[in-house]
Amino acid sequence: MPSISDLDYDQPVGISSKQIKTVAIIGGGASAAITLDSLLREPNSSIKHITIFERQDKLGGVWYFNPKTIKTPNHIIKSGNNNLHNDPPLDNPFHIHRYTKKIIIPKHSQERFVQTPSYHGLTTNIIEKMMTYSDVNNWGISGDDDDEEEEEERKYVAGTVVQEYIEKYIERNLHDPRVVLKLNTTVEDVEKVARERENDIGGGVDLPYRFKLTLRTPHDERNDFWYQQEFDTVIVASGHYHVPYIPFVPGLAKVQELFPDVVQHAKFYRDSAAYKNKSAIVVGSRASGSDLTKFVAREPGTTVYQSFREIATARVLSSNANVFNKPAIKKIDVIEYNEHERKKKFGKNGTGTKTYKASNKSIIVTFEDDSTVENPDHIIYCTGYLFSYPFLNRLFNNRITNEGATVRDLYQHTFLIHEPLINIIGVPIDGISFRVFEYQAVLLARYLTGKIQLPSRNKQLQWVAQRFEEKQNTRAFHTIGVTDALDYALTLTKLGQVSEKTSGVGLGTGLGTSLGTSLGTSLGTSLGTSLGLNLGREFPVITPEDVAIYRAAGEHLRKFWDER
C-alpha cells in the first residue's frame, strides 16, 4: 500500500490502522459532536488523543445565541467581496519568533467573525428526526403527544434547544480520557511539519509528517496567548455560517461607504425592535430572508420590501399588508443636492429620514422591474455566507476555496484530495442536516482508523470535475437536497463498507468488496454487520419513506410559518 504522502494519483488512498494517534477537531458544533462520537466508538483504533478547539465560550456552533454583536462591518464586507478579502488569516507570530513556543501579544483588531448568526425567534426548519443524530433522535422535550400544537412545537424548536442538544451530546464524551475540550481557542494557522520520530511510538508505520496548529486564546482584556500543538490529522468541523456575503450591485459599495448603518447583513441581526417605524428592504428569500421579513413587519409603523431573485419560484410570499414583494435589485443611485435642492428635499415639509437629511444625499434603489424605493432606513442582505478557512490559506496557497463559493477539490464534500490527512465535516447544504454529518463522520472514522480506503486521487478528481460541470461554482455544488439525500447516503455507505479481512488490521480490498444485496431496502445495514464484525458506529437508516416524510414536512412547515 502506498504511503499517504505518495504522489501516485492512480493508487487508492488509505491509512494504516496504527498511523493516526492524535486528532484535532476544529469547531464545537453539530458536525464536531458527531465526529467526536464516531471516532471514539471506532474499535481497534490507535487514536489516543482528540482535542476539540472551539473559539466561542460555549458549545453549540451556529446555534449558540450570543446577544452581544457588532454592527455590520461594511468597511470589510464590501459588495462583491470574496472570502480572501473578507476573512484573511492573521500573521503567524511564530514565523518571526521561531524559537518560542508560547507568546503573549496585544489583541489584533482584525474582524474574525466570531459572532454566530443566531437571533431572537430563530426556529429549526427541519423535522426533529433529521435534525438529530440516530442514537438520540429527539430533542428531549416532554409534552402531550395527543396535542397537535404541542407536537408541532416539539418538531420545530427554538435554536437554544438545538444548542443544548449539541452541548449535551459532546459533554457525554468529555469523561473519556482521550478527549480534551478547549473553549475560547481559535485555530489561526495549520502547517505541515516533519515528524520528530524520536518522540513518537510506532516505528516504521508512522506518517512522515504532522500538522502544527497555531492557537490563540484570550490572556486578559488587552492581550492574547498564542501557542502551538502538533497532531497527526486535522478535522475541520467549523461550519460555513461565519463570513457574510453581500453580492455585487452597482452603487452598493458607495452606499456602504456613505451610509454604513443602512446596509446590514442578516448575521448581525438579533431582534426586530430597532426597526420600529422604519422602512427596510430585505434581500433574500431563503430561511433567514423569510424570517427577518416576518419579524420586521410585525413592528409598528414598518414598511418592508422583500427582494427576490426570482419571485415566480419563491417558496413563501408574505401576506402581510405592509410587505411588498420586489424582484432583484438592479442598481442603487446616490443623489447629491445643492443648497436649493437640499432645502426643497429635506426642509420642514420635505421628505427623507434623519440619516439622509444629515448628509444632504438620497439613495434610490432600482429593482429589475424598474420600480424604485427611495431612502430606505435599512437594506438587510440575507444572502448567505462564504466558505472560509483562513487557517488553511497558507498551507493551500489561498486555493482552499473557489472565491468562497465552493471548497476546492473536496471529494464527496468530505475529503481534501491533495491532503488526505485534513478532512472537512459539515459542508453539505440543504441536506438532511445532522444525518448527513453522521454519514460523513462514520465514513471518516473508518478511514482514519484504517478500515477502508478511498478511490485513487485521479478518480476523486474526476468526481469533482463531473460535479463542477453540472453545478458550476455555485451554492448548488455542495447542495444535498431532498432529491439527492438517498443517493448521497447510499454513496457514502458504499464507500464505508468494511471487509472481514480489513476490519481493525489496516487496508485490504475496501471498495473492491461487492455489496450484493446486503443493503436491503434501507441504508443502515452494512456489509460489516452482516459479517458479524464490530465496526463501532453504524451508518444511520434512511428510507425512501423518511425522505417522503421530510419533503411533506417541508411543505407543512412553509404553511406553518405563514400562519404564525
C-alpha angles and dihedrals in degrees: 000000000000120000118260087246094054114122092215103120093187097065125085114262116239147145130223115248090244101046102084115067104144127043132188117202114195110208138030103225138095098305092046092051095056093040092056092047093048093050093049093050095051109108126220090028126154092204108126103165133036121177123192115205115200119175095202122077090242138043123247106084115219090356092067106105114212111177090203111090142146133243115267104281096230091174087067108027095057125173109283097003119150128217095271090060096041100040114024118167121261118248111270106238091201089068086070099032095046098165096048123092098188130036136180111202136158117282116266119244095213115117110251099182093233093154115100121228094238116128142177108288096022109155132180116257097197125076119262096252093057095039092058136059120263095248094049101030101167137060093240092241113145123214148125109305090200092058106089093197092052090046090053091049090054093047094055110032140180118273091248089064090056091048091053091047092054092044093053091045091056096039092057088067098045091089089067108103090223093064129083123178120204113190123188088027123128124197104223102173141011119202132180111234135178115262117249096223096191088067095049135077121222106063115211096008093066118113114248094239144025136199123257112208120204108212134194128197132166115271099179138325094295106027141055128212114228125194141154136234133179130226138177094229139011125215115195110211098154098121126224106259099094112082112056123223124213113183125230114270122169108257096011095107090057091051090051089053097045100035109026092166092057099059114064139168122223091238090074096047114111107162140348101244093097091062098061111134090002136120118232138182111211112200114203139049105214126096099297093042091052092044096049093045090054096044096046092045090057092065116096116261097012128142116196129193112193112203118208128190087218116012091186092062098037112131097212129027115188117240094201114125092228094053119088123191117227135178123239120309111259099187145334121225126200112212119200122200134211119223095273093046091045093057091047094047102038103021126119093290097028129110130249135087127261091265093060097036090060091057101038087231136109133199126216118200112206120197129206091264088055093248114136143209118203125212102348112192091225140013107199116196114208090176102130137242142292125243102246131173104167091172089065098043097094094044091052097036092245090302101108090107138025098247089310094295096100139002110255120242096351110157113219088351088286117066123065101222098207095045111034093183093064115065136169129224122192104032099122114102129211093006133131083293115216091018091060089053089050093055090049093047095050091049093047093048091055091047095050092048093052099250098119139021131216127233117272117286090249090057090047090052089050089056091051092048093050093049091045090053090053100040104021121204094319141110087269091070093073096028115120102180132173094284092051099041099091095044092049093047090049092049093052091045091054091048089051099054113129125203125215089247096057102038108121096342104079133265127345134143092336108157092016091073113108113236094203108173096325093116091061113182096326138050098234100081116082133191089246091060092049089054092050094245123155103237102162113225115024127213109268121251117253118170131189086254090059091053091049090052090048092052093047090048090055092055091047091048093055089055090044091054093048094050095049 
